[in-house]
């Protein structure tokens, strides 16, 4: 047996992943255990879970690998500060303590976290090697072009390469400070959202706007080449030397200072979001075309934080030259832990790679699971009222009936998802046919901005009936955006042409309005019996009752909270929100049946989590 532990830490979304004899056994983000969103600290809890899941101890590990090279990253940090000195001195002073205490002493930190029991070697892979490995090795392709795009690793911000069999080779790169991820983050900051967690809000806001700033971006902020490479005019940005993303010159060009966080969102922010999204899609598409031109391959694998831009991914699939694409579900830094472990197994140890028809990531359902006995013990300890359904079909029928009557349910089943998306194991679910469901779920359950779209889960065999995708095309990880089919769209008779901004939200656009965004798009998750088991049966039952094989799927959490992990997390979220139903494996709880004094104060609950 060969056991390899991969670790990512100290930047964004720390995680651990474990592979044994080449098989992915476990993976989880630290935030799910500590309840601190995007927890960057060393993933002690995630490591403990991975070892426990595999039934091994730290001393049984053969390799421990880290997802980037800290000394190379430190070199970039020092060179950048020196280049901008003395301007960046304050930022330098803020960064140094963590580097001097932990980041430059990673072997010591890792040995300490493993209780001093691990005595073998540590392997440090390069950041984009980890991303590339996470993109290609679990994919269903014997060979593929590889494209990684993120903020920055050591120096690299974008890389191109190929994967064949059990080897990857990166042949081209773009380097810091010229970064598509950091450009997007700059606009995230400028539009008043939090960098490294608010980028998906910008993507969701974009369809409400008009991309009127595209020319300004391409004329002043960046010089974009045909191959997708570009150079940025750094006088407009502040991330190399300061504590903000944009400079006064940027603000002057755009005509105003950054939006104050939590203030009213105006049409201007929507237009800015639409503009940077359009530029991002164009860069992604050009980069994909270049990767195809260089490799001549029909398949593409994607990873890096920018690969979570599912609108851009959909554009590559529809308008790009590749026949198939596969995107790492944990495309950001968390997935680097998995990639680092796989890089050691395949690239360094030269072990054979067995390609599986779907992929080898097991639906990315790689986290903790809780048995019915554990759940019952917890529910009894808090005096919860519940139904128990031993028969799975009856359970799914019961929950499908509740959803069909416009109840909103928290659904916790099986192994927790690895990556930022809820995929039917830790989800809040609802009826997509309801015209009010998007607002209800955003404002009364998620406590977040009303403009945010929800994703549909659709039975794989029905995907092309509802969305402009190929028959039974797989999108199990909710990483592709596709237009809804013309056949299910509603006639608006020109009403939408007269509306601007959030007003567009009030128009019914399809027979499944709760998941149809204002531009007639949807972030699609396909559900199949092999990967999703009970979740597939639930939607199947819902379809039998309603004729609709689609269900709303959003992550089981409130704004600022990591996705729930344990029965306790799920119960507390249920009791603090306006959710109607909670399903914990075979147990069904109805809010109306719970004791009044068991309710959790909503404001106190929300205050536990920092705003994201």
C-alpha positions, 0 to 999 in steps of 0.5 A: 500500500502506498498512501500519499497525503496532499496539503494546501494551506496558508493562502485561501481555502486550505484542504487535505486530500488522500490517495491510496494506491492511486485511488482518491480516498478522501478530501475536504476543506478545513473551513467545513470543520472550523466553520470559518469561511475560506479558512487558510490555516493549516488543515489539521482537521481535514488531515485528521478526517482523511487519515480516519477515513482511510483507517491509517495513522500518520506513520503509515503515510509514504509521502506528504506533499504540499501544493506549491513551493513556498521559497519560490513564492517568497522570492516573488514576494520579495522581488515585488516589494523591492520593485515598488519600495518604499511604497509597499512597506506597510503591506510588507510588514503585514505579510512578514509575520506569517511567512517568518512564523509558518510559511518558510518552515513548512516541514516543521509545521507539517511534522507538528500537525502530524503529531511528529509521527511522520518521519519520511520526506516531504514533496513540494510541487509547483502551484500550477503543476498541482492545478494541472495534475488535479485537472488531468489525472482524475479526468476521463481522457487518455490525453488532453490539453491542459489549461490552468488559470488563477490569481497567482501561484509562485510566479505563474498566473496561467499555464498551458500544456498537455497530459498523456497517460500518466504524465503532464507537461506544461509548455507555456506560462504567463507570469505575475503581475499579469493575471486574469484572476487578479483582474477579475478580483480587482473588479470584485473589489471595485464593485464592493465585494470581498476579494477571493470570495465575491467573484461569483457574485460579480459573475451572477451580477453580470447579466443584469448589466450592459458591457459598456466598459469593455473598450475601456478595459482593453484600451487602458487596463490590458493589452490582449493578444490573439493567443490569450496572453496579455499585459496589464498596465500596472499603474491602474492597480495596487495589488503589487504594493498596497492593501487594495486591488485598484489605484486612484488612476483606476478610479479616475478612469472609471469615474468614481471610487470603489463602491462601499461594501453592503451599500446599494448596488447600482446599474453602474456596478452591473455594467462593470460586472458585465464588462469584466465578465465579457473580457474574461470570457474572451481571454478564456476562449482565446487561451483555449483556442491557443491550447488547441492549436498547440496540442491538436487534441480534442479534449481540454482539462481546466483548473485554477480559480478562474475555472470556477467561472462557469459562464466562461467554461460554457463559452469554451464548450459551445464556441471553442474548438474542443469536443469535450472539456473536464473541469476539476470540481475543486478548481481553486486552491483546495483542489491543489492538495488533490493535484499535488498527491496525484502528481507524486503518484503518477508523475514522480513515482511513474505509476500507471493511470487507469482512466475511468469512463466518467472520471475518477473523482467519485462525484467529488463526494469525498468528505465526511458521512454520518450514519442514521444512528449518529443522527438519531442520537443528536436529534434526540439530544436536542429534543427534535421531532422527526419522522423516520423512513426506513424505505428509501423510495418512501423517503424520496416520495415524502420529500418530493411531495413536500418540495412539490407543495413549495416547501424548501428543504435542507438535504443532507445525505452521504459524503460531503462534497469536496469543492465550493459547490453543493452537489446534492449531499449538502444542499438546500432544494426547492421547486424550480416551477415557483415564480417566487422561489428565487426571492424567497430562498435568497432573502429568507433562507440564504440571507443574501442579495436578491439578484443571485441566481440558483442552479438547477439539478436535472436528471442526466437523461433529460438535460437536453430537453431543458438546456441547450446541451447535447443529449445526456451531456455530463455536467455533474459538478455544476461548472457549466452554464448553458442557455435554457431551451427555446421550447420552455421559454416564456414570451415576454412581448418586449417587456424586458427591453424596457427594464434595467438592473434588478427589475429584470428579475421580476419577469417570468422567463421560462417554465422553470423560472426559479433557475432561469437567469435574466439572460436565459442561462442556468448553471447546470448540474446533471444528476445520474444514479451512479454518482448521486444515488438517493439524490437521483431517486428524489428528483426522479420521484419529483418528476413522476409527481410533477412532470418536472425532472429539475430541482433547485439546488443551492448550498446548505448554508447561509451567507458567510457560512461554510457549507454544513458538514455535520448533523449539528451544523445542518440542524442549527442552520435549519432552525435559524432560517425559514427552511420548512423541511430538514432531511438528514439521511432517513430522518425528516423534520418539519419546521412546524412540528419543532418546539418553539423554544428550540428556534435559534435566534437568526441575528445571533446565528448570522453574527457567528459568520463574517460577511463574505 
